[in-house]
Amino acid sequence: MFDRLITLLIDIWSSLIPWTVNDAYEGGVVLRFGKYHRPAPPGLILHFPFNIERVLTCNIAVQTTTIVTLPQTLKDGTLVACRVILKWQVVDVQKYLLEIEGGESFMVEAAGPLVCRALKSTTWEEAMNPDFADNVTKLVRRKAWKWGCEILSVDFMTLTPLGLKTGHLYISNNN
């Protein structure tokens, strides 16, 4: 009972405060009555109290996200395990906050299928070429740009053959 009263008082107090401070690594938008009104860059943001205006924020610093794919079969039949590090940054805060839900998980869901598709259309030798990661980065960058994010790099941290080829099992006779 008493804890609900305290929660109610905190909610009322926070709705009366007519400012928000965004840190240097935050970008945001101000919504007035639930609709986009203006950007909210780092620093002091003045807004109308009583939830007439709300400030939504996100991290605009460079972020890294790990993507682990299921084993993929390359064009030449090689089965590989893959772990990718995605370096990305929010560049259009309005699109990122208002047009997609769950930004980081969205980045994984957007980039993961593109990485898998690129792997399936290449051979092991082509995948080992440094240009392969650059080409995948370009593919993922195009997709993410529509949602307000810039892909800085797609780095293959693990790209390991699993010793299997489609329909064949390699067994070593090393004693």
ABEGO torsion letter per residue (X at the ends): XAAAAAAAAAAAAAAABABBBBBAABBBBBBBGGBBABBBBBEBBBBBBGGABBBBBBBABBBBBBBBBBBBBBAAGBBBBBBBBBBBBBABAAAAAAABBGAAAAAAAAAAAAAAAAAAABBAAAAABAAAAAAAAAAAAAAAAAAGBBBABBBBABBBBAGBBBGBBBBBABX
